[in-house]
Amino acid sequence: MQTLNIRAIQLDILWENPKGNLDKLSAMLNNAEAGELVVLPEMFATGFSMQPEKIAQSMNGEIVSWMKEKSAGKMICGTVAIEDGGKYYNRFLACFEGEVISTYDKRHLFSFAGEDKHYTAGKTLTFFEYMGWKIKPLICYDLRFPVWCRNTEEADLMIFCANWPEVRIQAWNALLPARAIENQCFVLGVNRVGVDGNGLNHNGFTQLCDPLGIKISRERDSSEYLTFSINKETIQTIRMKFPFSKDSDLFEITG
């Protein structure tokens, strides 16, 4: 039985303050255990800022370097505003043993807040493996687009790193279990808490849903970490008992 231990950090992000956020996170990671999958919110070091020219860093910057340093013996995941080739990306990074092992650039930029005017959209889905688990990274607004989230890779776990505000939290609470049910996999949504630089409040509701859409968490609105332990036998049993994926529609993503 392959078990995965997860530590989801629900951070009150300091606005456009990488050093302050990295210091807070370093303290919260003091008791992290070897072999854990540690997942941070979207733009965990800066907040969801539409000033990439001010906050974005290169892949050699202090934020990525911090992720590499903290990934000794465990996987660290989260998204960072990255400048790459003269363009800005909201980029998911997975780091393990001091190396970036996987990246994913956010596909669905949040036009409601003007993200599409400041960042470049990604075009490619990806997945990475850790502790025998196939993991598919996605970012915040991607959650609203089930075609993009379709589990064609037969991933065991989907991760959504987010800055999802309290005013729309009912959608977050509905869509996470929906993605788990339709894709027959575990789905983890890691959200921030606190008020951002635009005055929007975030109330967390970081949660893990099993392949039946059942939430394995308690609703919390404070800055803290939540731990989960999941096993692949749950997925295998559900997929064998309810082989719904064989009836899925074929499709092709373009554009």
C-alpha positions as a Markdown table, in Angstrom:
| # | Residue | x | y | z |
|---|---|---|---|---|
| 1 | Met | 0.0 | 0.0 | 0.0 |
| 2 | Gln | 1.6 | 3.3 | -1.2 |
| 3 | Thr | 0.9 | 6.0 | 1.4 |
| 4 | Leu | 1.6 | 9.7 | 0.7 |
| 5 | Asn | 1.9 | 12.2 | 3.6 |
| 6 | Ile | 0.9 | 15.7 | 2.7 |
| 7 | Arg | 1.5 | 19.0 | 4.5 |
| 8 | Ala | -0.6 | 21.9 | 3.1 |
| 9 | Ile | 0.3 | 25.3 | 4.4 |
| 10 | Gln | -2.5 | 27.9 | 4.6 |
| 11 | Leu | -0.5 | 31.1 | 4.7 |
| 12 | Asp | -1.4 | 34.7 | 5.6 |
| 13 | Ile | 0.7 | 36.1 | 2.8 |
| 14 | Leu | 2.5 | 39.4 | 3.3 |
| 15 | Trp | 1.9 | 41.6 | 0.3 |
| 16 | Glu | 4.8 | 41.8 | -2.1 |
| 17 | Asn | 7.2 | 40.9 | 0.7 |
| 18 | Pro | 9.2 | 37.8 | -0.3 |
| 19 | Lys | 11.7 | 37.9 | 2.6 |
| 20 | Gly | 8.9 | 38.2 | 5.2 |
| 21 | Asn | 6.9 | 35.3 | 3.7 |
| 22 | Leu | 10.0 | 33.1 | 3.4 |
| 23 | Asp | 10.8 | 33.7 | 7.0 |
| 24 | Lys | 7.3 | 32.8 | 8.1 |
| 25 | Leu | 7.3 | 29.7 | 6.0 |
| 26 | Ser | 10.7 | 28.6 | 7.3 |
| 27 | Ala | 9.4 | 28.7 | 10.8 |
| 28 | Met | 6.3 | 26.7 | 9.8 |
| 29 | Leu | 8.5 | 24.1 | 8.1 |
| 30 | Asn | 10.6 | 23.4 | 11.2 |
| 31 | Asn | 8.7 | 20.3 | 12.1 |
| 32 | Ala | 8.2 | 19.0 | 8.5 |
| 33 | Glu | 9.0 | 15.4 | 8.2 |
| 34 | Ala | 11.1 | 13.6 | 5.6 |
| 35 | Gly | 9.1 | 12.2 | 2.7 |
| 36 | Glu | 6.3 | 14.7 | 3.0 |
| 37 | Leu | 4.7 | 16.5 | 0.0 |
| 38 | Val | 4.6 | 20.1 | 1.1 |
| 39 | Val | 2.2 | 22.3 | -0.8 |
| 40 | Leu | 2.1 | 26.1 | -0.6 |
| 41 | Pro | -0.6 | 28.6 | -1.9 |
| 42 | Glu | -0.4 | 30.4 | -5.3 |
| 43 | Met | 2.3 | 33.1 | -5.3 |
| 44 | Phe | 3.1 | 32.2 | -1.7 |
| 45 | Ala | 6.0 | 34.6 | -1.5 |
| 46 | Thr | 4.4 | 37.8 | -2.8 |
| 47 | Gly | 0.6 | 37.5 | -3.0 |
| 48 | Phe | -1.4 | 37.6 | -6.2 |
| 49 | Ser | 0.1 | 40.8 | -7.5 |
| 50 | Met | -0.5 | 42.3 | -10.9 |
| 51 | Gln | 2.9 | 44.0 | -10.8 |
| 52 | Pro | 5.2 | 41.3 | -12.1 |
| 53 | Glu | 7.8 | 43.9 | -13.1 |
| 54 | Lys | 8.2 | 44.5 | -9.4 |
| 55 | Ile | 7.9 | 41.0 | -7.9 |
| 56 | Ala | 8.9 | 38.5 | -10.5 |
| 57 | Gln | 12.2 | 36.7 | -10.2 |
| 58 | Ser | 14.3 | 34.5 | -12.4 |
| 59 | Met | 14.6 | 30.8 | -11.9 |
| 60 | Asn | 17.8 | 31.6 | -10.1 |
| 61 | Gly | 16.2 | 34.1 | -7.7 |
| 62 | Glu | 15.9 | 33.9 | -4.0 |
| 63 | Ile | 12.4 | 32.4 | -3.9 |
| 64 | Val | 13.3 | 29.4 | -6.1 |
| 65 | Ser | 16.6 | 29.1 | -4.2 |
| 66 | Trp | 14.7 | 28.9 | -1.0 |
| 67 | Met | 12.4 | 26.2 | -2.4 |
| 68 | Lys | 15.4 | 24.2 | -3.4 |
| 69 | Glu | 17.1 | 24.6 | 0.0 |
| 70 | Lys | 14.0 | 23.5 | 1.9 |
| 71 | Ser | 13.3 | 20.5 | -0.3 |
| 72 | Ala | 16.0 | 18.3 | 1.3 |
| 73 | Gly | 14.3 | 15.0 | 2.0 |
| 74 | Lys | 10.9 | 16.2 | 0.9 |
| 75 | Met | 9.0 | 17.7 | -2.0 |
| 76 | Ile | 8.1 | 21.5 | -1.9 |
| 77 | Cys | 5.5 | 22.8 | -4.3 |
| 78 | Gly | 4.0 | 26.2 | -4.9 |
| 79 | Thr | 3.7 | 29.0 | -7.5 |
| 80 | Val | 6.0 | 31.9 | -8.1 |
| 81 | Ala | 5.9 | 34.9 | -10.4 |
| 82 | Ile | 8.8 | 34.1 | -12.8 |
| 83 | Glu | 10.5 | 36.2 | -15.5 |
| 84 | Asp | 11.6 | 34.0 | -18.3 |
| 85 | Gly | 12.7 | 35.2 | -21.8 |
| 86 | Gly | 11.3 | 38.7 | -21.3 |
| 87 | Lys | 7.8 | 37.3 | -20.3 |
| 88 | Tyr | 6.2 | 36.8 | -16.9 |
| 89 | Tyr | 4.6 | 33.6 | -15.8 |
| 90 | Asn | 2.6 | 32.4 | -12.8 |
| 91 | Arg | 4.7 | 29.2 | -12.6 |
| 92 | Phe | 4.1 | 26.1 | -10.4 |
| 93 | Leu | 7.4 | 24.6 | -9.2 |
| 94 | Ala | 8.0 | 21.2 | -7.6 |
| 95 | Cys | 11.4 | 20.9 | -5.9 |
| 96 | Phe | 13.0 | 17.9 | -4.4 |
| 97 | Glu | 16.5 | 17.3 | -3.0 |
| 98 | Gly | 17.6 | 20.8 | -4.1 |
| 99 | Glu | 16.4 | 20.5 | -7.7 |
| 100 | Val | 13.4 | 21.7 | -9.7 |
| 101 | Ile | 11.9 | 18.5 | -11.0 |
| 102 | Ser | 8.8 | 19.9 | -12.6 |
| 103 | Thr | 7.2 | 23.2 | -13.7 |
| 104 | Tyr | 3.7 | 24.2 | -15.0 |
| 105 | Asp | 2.7 | 27.6 | -16.2 |
| 106 | Lys | -0.8 | 28.7 | -15.4 |
| 107 | Arg | -3.1 | 28.1 | -18.4 |
| 108 | His | -6.2 | 30.1 | -17.4 |
| 109 | Leu | -5.2 | 33.6 | -16.4 |
| 110 | Phe | -7.7 | 35.4 | -14.3 |
| 111 | Ser | -8.9 | 38.1 | -16.7 |
| 112 | Phe | -11.4 | 39.3 | -14.1 |
| 113 | Ala | -8.4 | 40.7 | -12.2 |
| 114 | Gly | -6.3 | 41.5 | -15.3 |
| 115 | Glu | -3.9 | 38.7 | -14.9 |
| 116 | Asp | -4.0 | 38.1 | -18.7 |
| 117 | Lys | -2.6 | 41.6 | -19.2 |
| 118 | His | 0.5 | 41.1 | -17.1 |
| 119 | Tyr | 1.3 | 37.4 | -17.4 |
| 120 | Thr | 1.7 | 34.9 | -20.3 |
| 121 | Ala | -0.5 | 31.8 | -20.3 |
| 122 | Gly | 1.0 | 28.4 | -20.3 |
| 123 | Lys | 0.1 | 25.9 | -23.1 |
| 124 | Thr | 1.1 | 22.5 | -21.7 |
| 125 | Leu | -0.2 | 20.2 | -19.1 |
| 126 | Thr | 2.2 | 18.1 | -17.1 |
| 127 | Phe | 2.6 | 15.7 | -14.2 |
| 128 | Phe | 5.4 | 14.6 | -12.0 |
| 129 | Glu | 6.0 | 11.5 | -9.8 |
| 130 | Tyr | 6.8 | 11.4 | -6.1 |
| 131 | Met | 6.8 | 8.4 | -3.7 |
| 132 | Gly | 5.1 | 6.3 | -6.3 |
| 133 | Trp | 2.3 | 8.8 | -6.9 |
| 134 | Lys | 1.5 | 10.5 | -10.2 |
| 135 | Ile | 0.7 | 14.1 | -9.4 |
| 136 | Lys | -0.9 | 16.7 | -11.8 |
| 137 | Pro | -0.4 | 20.4 | -10.9 |
| 138 | Leu | -3.0 | 23.1 | -11.6 |
| 139 | Ile | -3.4 | 26.7 | -10.5 |
| 140 | Cys | -6.4 | 28.5 | -9.0 |
| 141 | Tyr | -8.6 | 29.6 | -11.9 |
| 142 | Asp | -7.9 | 26.4 | -13.8 |
| 143 | Leu | -10.3 | 24.8 | -11.3 |
| 144 | Arg | -13.3 | 26.3 | -13.2 |
| 145 | Phe | -12.3 | 24.5 | -16.5 |
| 146 | Pro | -13.0 | 20.8 | -16.4 |
| 147 | Val | -11.8 | 20.0 | -19.9 |
| 148 | Trp | -8.3 | 21.3 | -19.0 |
| 149 | Cys | -8.5 | 19.4 | -15.7 |
| 150 | Arg | -9.6 | 16.1 | -17.3 |
| 151 | Asn | -7.5 | 13.3 | -16.0 |
| 152 | Thr | -6.2 | 11.8 | -19.3 |
| 153 | Glu | -2.9 | 11.0 | -17.6 |
| 154 | Glu | -4.6 | 8.9 | -14.9 |
| 155 | Ala | -3.0 | 11.0 | -12.2 |
| 156 | Asp | -3.5 | 9.8 | -8.6 |
| 157 | Leu | -3.6 | 13.4 | -7.2 |
| 158 | Met | -4.4 | 16.8 | -8.5 |
| 159 | Ile | -3.0 | 19.9 | -6.8 |
| 160 | Phe | -4.6 | 23.3 | -7.0 |
| 161 | Cys | -2.5 | 26.1 | -5.5 |
| 162 | Ala | -4.8 | 29.2 | -5.1 |
| 163 | Asn | -5.5 | 32.7 | -3.9 |
| 164 | Trp | -9.3 | 32.2 | -3.8 |
| 165 | Pro | -11.2 | 35.0 | -2.1 |
| 166 | Glu | -13.9 | 34.6 | 0.5 |
| 167 | Val | -16.5 | 36.3 | -1.7 |
| 168 | Arg | -16.4 | 33.3 | -4.1 |
| 169 | Ile | -15.5 | 30.5 | -1.7 |
| 170 | Gln | -18.7 | 28.7 | -2.4 |
| 171 | Ala | -17.4 | 27.9 | -5.9 |
| 172 | Trp | -14.1 | 26.6 | -4.5 |
| 173 | Asn | -16.0 | 24.3 | -2.1 |
| 174 | Ala | -18.2 | 23.0 | -4.9 |
| 175 | Leu | -15.6 | 22.6 | -7.7 |
| 176 | Leu | -12.9 | 20.8 | -5.8 |
| 177 | Pro | -15.1 | 17.7 | -5.0 |
| 178 | Ala | -16.5 | 17.9 | -8.5 |
| 179 | Arg | -13.0 | 17.6 | -10.0 |
| 180 | Ala | -12.3 | 14.7 | -7.7 |
| 181 | Ile | -15.5 | 12.8 | -8.6 |
| 182 | Glu | -15.3 | 13.2 | -12.4 |
| 183 | Asn | -11.6 | 12.3 | -12.5 |
| 184 | Gln | -11.6 | 9.6 | -9.8 |
| 185 | Cys | -8.5 | 10.8 | -8.0 |
| 186 | Phe | -7.6 | 12.7 | -4.9 |
| 187 | Val | -7.8 | 16.5 | -5.3 |
| 188 | Leu | -6.0 | 18.9 | -3.0 |
| 189 | Gly | -6.8 | 22.6 | -2.9 |
| 190 | Val | -4.4 | 24.8 | -1.0 |
| 191 | Asn | -5.6 | 28.4 | -0.4 |
| 192 | Arg | -4.3 | 31.4 | 1.5 |
| 193 | Val | -5.9 | 33.4 | 4.3 |
| 194 | Gly | -5.8 | 37.1 | 5.2 |
| 195 | Val | -6.4 | 40.3 | 3.3 |
| 196 | Asp | -4.3 | 41.0 | 0.2 |
| 197 | Gly | -3.0 | 44.2 | -1.2 |
| 198 | Asn | -6.3 | 44.8 | -3.1 |
| 199 | Gly | -8.4 | 44.6 | 0.1 |
| 200 | Leu | -9.8 | 41.1 | -0.7 |
| 201 | Asn | -10.2 | 38.7 | 2.2 |
| 202 | His | -9.2 | 35.0 | 1.9 |
| 203 | Asn | -10.6 | 32.5 | 4.4 |
| 204 | Gly | -8.7 | 29.4 | 3.5 |
| 205 | Phe | -10.9 | 26.3 | 3.3 |
| 206 | Thr | -7.8 | 24.4 | 2.2 |
| 207 | Gln | -9.1 | 20.9 | 1.7 |
| 208 | Leu | -8.4 | 17.4 | 0.3 |
| 209 | Cys | -11.2 | 15.4 | -1.5 |
| 210 | Asp | -11.1 | 11.7 | -2.0 |
| 211 | Pro | -12.1 | 10.1 | -5.4 |
| 212 | Leu | -15.7 | 10.1 | -4.3 |
| 213 | Gly | -15.6 | 13.8 | -3.6 |
| 214 | Ile | -15.7 | 13.4 | 0.2 |
| 215 | Lys | -13.8 | 16.1 | 1.9 |
| 216 | Ile | -11.0 | 14.9 | 4.3 |
| 217 | Ser | -10.6 | 18.1 | 6.2 |
| 218 | Arg | -12.1 | 20.5 | 8.7 |
| 219 | Glu | -12.8 | 24.1 | 7.5 |
| 220 | Arg | -10.3 | 26.5 | 8.9 |
| 221 | Asp | -9.7 | 30.2 | 8.4 |
| 222 | Ser | -6.4 | 30.7 | 10.2 |
| 223 | Ser | -2.8 | 30.7 | 9.1 |
| 224 | Glu | -1.6 | 27.1 | 9.8 |
| 225 | Tyr | -0.7 | 23.8 | 8.2 |
| 226 | Leu | -2.9 | 20.8 | 7.7 |
| 227 | Thr | -1.6 | 17.3 | 7.3 |
| 228 | Phe | -3.1 | 14.4 | 5.5 |
| 229 | Ser | -2.2 | 10.8 | 4.8 |
| 230 | Ile | -3.6 | 9.1 | 1.8 |
| 231 | Asn | -3.1 | 5.7 | 0.1 |
| 232 | Lys | -3.4 | 4.5 | -3.5 |
| 233 | Glu | -5.5 | 1.5 | -2.5 |
| 234 | Thr | -8.5 | 4.0 | -2.2 |
| 235 | Ile | -8.1 | 5.1 | -5.8 |
| 236 | Gln | -7.6 | 1.6 | -7.1 |
| 237 | Thr | -10.7 | 0.3 | -5.3 |
| 238 | Ile | -13.0 | 3.1 | -6.5 |
| 239 | Arg | -11.8 | 2.9 | -10.1 |
| 240 | Met | -12.3 | -0.9 | -10.2 |
| 241 | Lys | -15.8 | -0.7 | -8.5 |
| 242 | Phe | -16.9 | 2.3 | -10.6 |
| 243 | Pro | -15.1 | 2.1 | -14.0 |
| 244 | Phe | -16.7 | 5.2 | -15.4 |
| 245 | Ser | -13.7 | 6.5 | -17.2 |
| 246 | Lys | -14.1 | 4.0 | -20.0 |
| 247 | Asp | -17.3 | 5.9 | -21.0 |
| 248 | Ser | -15.6 | 9.3 | -21.2 |
| 249 | Asp | -15.8 | 11.4 | -24.4 |
| 250 | Leu | -12.7 | 11.8 | -26.5 |
| 251 | Phe | -11.6 | 15.4 | -27.1 |
| 252 | Glu | -8.6 | 17.5 | -28.2 |
| 253 | Ile | -7.5 | 20.7 | -26.7 |
| 254 | Thr | -6.5 | 23.4 | -29.2 |
| 255 | Gly | -5.3 | 27.0 | -28.9 |
